[in-house]
Amino acid sequence: MSFVGRGSVRKKVLKALIKPNSPTELAKQLDIERSTISRAILELTEKGLVECLTPDERMGRYYRITEIGRKVVDVIEGKGE
């Protein structure tokens, strides 16, 4: 939990992925470098908070928040436990 809270980019990316999206689109939407978005997505995926919807694609992969990720967002926003 604190892993997400400590990283402002991770928090923004996690919240933004409630709706499936690609790193390129997120970079435009959040006005953050695509490489920074990709790194945050990788970290969030490793923690089980985000999942890839199109793992067989080389480019244009889409990601979304997992159920665990939703719970983390709820806690961060004060809606959870």
Backbone as CSV, one residue per row, in Angstrom:
resi,resn,N_x,N_y,N_z,CA_x,CA_y,CA_z,C_x,C_y,C_z
1,MET,0.824,-1.196,0.000,0.000,0.000,0.000,0.866,1.258,0.000
2,SER,1.812,1.312,0.937,2.672,2.493,0.992,3.518,2.587,-0.278
3,PHE,3.750,1.441,-0.928,4.470,1.411,-2.200,3.793,2.338,-3.212
4,VAL,2.474,2.298,-3.260,1.723,3.159,-4.190,1.685,4.581,-3.661
5,GLY,1.401,4.733,-2.386,1.293,6.062,-1.787,2.568,6.881,-1.881
6,ARG,3.728,6.204,-1.838,5.015,6.900,-1.908,5.330,7.416,-3.306
7,GLY,4.720,6.836,-4.320,5.033,7.231,-5.691,3.870,7.958,-6.338
8,SER,4.022,9.264,-6.557,2.907,10.033,-7.118,2.543,9.544,-8.524
9,VAL,3.554,9.129,-9.310,3.259,8.627,-10.656,2.515,7.298,-10.557
10,ARG,2.972,6.411,-9.667,2.289,5.123,-9.499,0.832,5.336,-9.100
11,LYS,0.600,6.285,-8.207,-0.764,6.563,-7.755,-1.620,7.072,-8.923
12,LYS,-1.088,8.005,-9.710,-1.827,8.545,-10.859,-2.125,7.465,-11.888
13,VAL,-1.115,6.635,-12.168,-1.281,5.561,-13.159,-2.323,4.558,-12.672
14,LEU,-2.244,4.164,-11.423,-3.187,3.187,-10.874,-4.615,3.712,-10.971
15,LYS,-4.817,4.959,-10.582,-6.163,5.558,-10.658,-6.638,5.658,-12.109
16,ALA,-5.727,6.012,-13.009,-6.097,6.183,-14.420,-6.457,4.858,-15.080
17,LEU,-5.925,3.754,-14.567,-6.169,2.453,-15.200,-7.458,1.790,-14.744
18,ILE,-8.303,2.520,-14.052,-9.634,1.993,-13.755,-10.343,1.747,-15.089
19,LYS,-10.011,2.580,-16.076,-10.472,2.365,-17.456,-9.253,1.839,-18.235
20,PRO,-9.369,0.670,-18.902,-8.213,0.125,-19.640,-7.599,1.157,-20.587
21,ASN,-6.267,1.145,-20.642,-5.583,2.126,-21.455,-4.184,1.629,-21.800
22,SER,-3.553,2.296,-22.763,-2.183,1.962,-23.165,-1.225,2.974,-22.530
23,PRO,0.043,2.596,-22.376,1.022,3.541,-21.820,1.111,4.843,-22.623
24,THR,1.022,4.749,-23.936,1.112,5.947,-24.779,-0.044,6.904,-24.493
25,GLU,-1.260,6.354,-24.425,-2.430,7.196,-24.143,-2.364,7.775,-22.733
26,LEU,-1.926,6.962,-21.775,-1.791,7.466,-20.398,-0.778,8.605,-20.333
27,ALA,0.318,8.465,-21.064,1.342,9.515,-21.072,0.751,10.838,-21.554
28,LYS,-0.056,10.773,-22.607,-0.710,11.990,-23.119,-1.707,12.531,-22.099
29,GLN,-2.510,11.641,-21.561,-3.574,12.010,-20.631,-3.013,12.637,-19.344
30,LEU,-1.942,12.056,-18.817,-1.383,12.512,-17.544,-0.235,13.510,-17.717
31,ASP,0.184,13.731,-18.956,1.296,14.627,-19.276,2.576,14.202,-18.536
32,ILE,2.881,12.914,-18.681,4.074,12.316,-18.078,4.778,11.527,-19.182
33,GLU,6.112,11.510,-19.167,6.877,10.770,-20.178,6.411,9.317,-20.261
34,ARG,6.335,8.788,-21.490,5.875,7.412,-21.680,6.781,6.407,-20.963
35,SER,8.085,6.654,-20.957,9.005,5.734,-20.284,8.723,5.684,-18.779
36,THR,8.354,6.803,-18.201,8.014,6.866,-16.773,6.723,6.098,-16.512
37,ILE,5.751,6.247,-17.407,4.486,5.517,-17.298,4.748,4.014,-17.402
38,SER,5.553,3.622,-18.377,5.860,2.200,-18.581,6.537,1.593,-17.363
39,ARG,7.465,2.342,-16.764,8.156,1.859,-15.569,7.160,1.688,-14.415
40,ALA,6.260,2.651,-14.242,5.249,2.565,-13.179,4.326,1.372,-13.412
41,ILE,3.920,1.157,-14.662,3.050,0.019,-14.983,3.761,-1.295,-14.670
42,LEU,5.035,-1.383,-15.012,5.806,-2.592,-14.722,5.852,-2.856,-13.213
43,GLU,6.128,-1.823,-12.439,6.180,-1.965,-10.982,4.822,-2.388,-10.421
44,LEU,3.755,-1.770,-10.919,2.399,-2.089,-10.440,1.988,-3.499,-10.857
45,THR,2.430,-3.928,-12.032,2.129,-5.285,-12.506,2.832,-6.314,-11.622
46,GLU,4.093,-6.032,-11.292,4.859,-6.945,-10.431,4.200,-7.110,-9.062
47,LYS,3.500,-6.080,-8.582,2.824,-6.132,-7.279,1.405,-6.705,-7.384
48,GLY,0.964,-7.008,-8.630,-0.376,-7.571,-8.812,-1.495,-6.546,-8.787
49,LEU,-1.144,-5.277,-8.955,-2.147,-4.208,-8.898,-2.686,-3.845,-10.278
50,VAL,-1.942,-4.222,-11.313,-2.303,-3.923,-12.706,-2.070,-5.191,-13.519
51,GLU,-2.894,-5.400,-14.565,-2.706,-6.556,-15.443,-2.762,-6.118,-16.901
52,CYS,-2.042,-6.856,-17.737,-2.035,-6.590,-19.170,-3.186,-7.350,-19.812
53,LEU,-3.976,-6.644,-20.606,-5.111,-7.259,-21.298,-4.710,-7.838,-22.652
54,THR,-3.592,-7.375,-23.201,-3.156,-7.802,-24.537,-1.683,-8.227,-24.501
55,PRO,-1.351,-9.274,-23.722,0.062,-9.647,-23.556,0.747,-10.126,-24.831
56,ASP,-0.001,-10.580,-25.823,0.616,-11.076,-27.060,0.988,-9.962,-28.032
57,GLU,0.542,-8.752,-27.768,0.866,-7.610,-28.637,2.263,-7.100,-28.302
58,ARG,3.030,-6.783,-29.340,4.342,-6.194,-29.105,4.222,-4.708,-28.813
59,MET,3.293,-4.068,-29.487,3.085,-2.622,-29.306,1.607,-2.388,-29.012
60,GLY,1.318,-1.303,-28.358,-0.074,-0.941,-28.099,-0.760,-1.842,-27.089
61,ARG,-0.012,-2.306,-26.105,-0.621,-3.147,-25.068,-1.575,-2.313,-24.215
62,TYR,-2.625,-2.963,-23.766,-3.592,-2.310,-22.891,-3.531,-2.923,-21.507
63,TYR,-3.641,-2.064,-20.514,-3.560,-2.482,-19.116,-4.789,-1.994,-18.365
64,ARG,-5.084,-2.683,-17.255,-6.164,-2.223,-16.373,-5.822,-2.608,-14.938
65,ILE,-6.491,-1.956,-14.036,-6.308,-2.195,-12.611,-6.934,-3.550,-12.253
66,THR,-6.327,-4.261,-11.303,-6.887,-5.528,-10.836,-7.810,-5.260,-9.646
67,GLU,-8.466,-6.292,-9.174,-9.350,-6.154,-8.012,-8.544,-5.682,-6.793
68,ILE,-7.351,-6.234,-6.624,-6.482,-5.804,-5.515,-6.115,-4.330,-5.694
69,GLY,-5.820,-3.952,-6.931,-5.500,-2.552,-7.230,-6.644,-1.618,-6.884
70,ARG,-7.876,-2.045,-7.161,-9.060,-1.226,-6.812,-9.141,-1.015,-5.306
71,LYS,-8.872,-2.074,-4.548,-8.917,-1.971,-3.089,-7.861,-0.994,-2.592
72,VAL,-6.672,-1.025,-3.195,-5.606,-0.101,-2.820,-6.037,1.342,-3.096
73,VAL,-6.631,1.588,-4.262,-7.106,2.933,-4.598,-8.156,3.385,-3.586
74,ASP,-9.079,2.492,-3.234,-10.106,2.840,-2.242,-9.486,3.234,-0.914
75,VAL,-8.487,2.487,-0.463,-7.834,2.800,0.805,-7.103,4.143,0.723
76,ILE,-6.384,4.357,-0.384,-5.653,5.618,-0.579,-6.608,6.802,-0.557
77,GLU,-7.781,6.628,-1.151,-8.753,7.714,-1.210,-9.647,7.775,0.030
78,GLY,-9.366,6.914,1.007,-10.114,6.950,2.257,-11.469,6.269,2.206
79,LYS,-11.727,5.463,1.170,-13.022,4.780,1.038,-12.964,3.354,1.569
80,GLY,-11.745,2.866,1.816,-11.594,1.467,2.220,-11.391,1.321,3.711
81,GLU,-10.832,0.179,4.054,-10.647,-0.212,5.448,-9.864,0.786,6.243
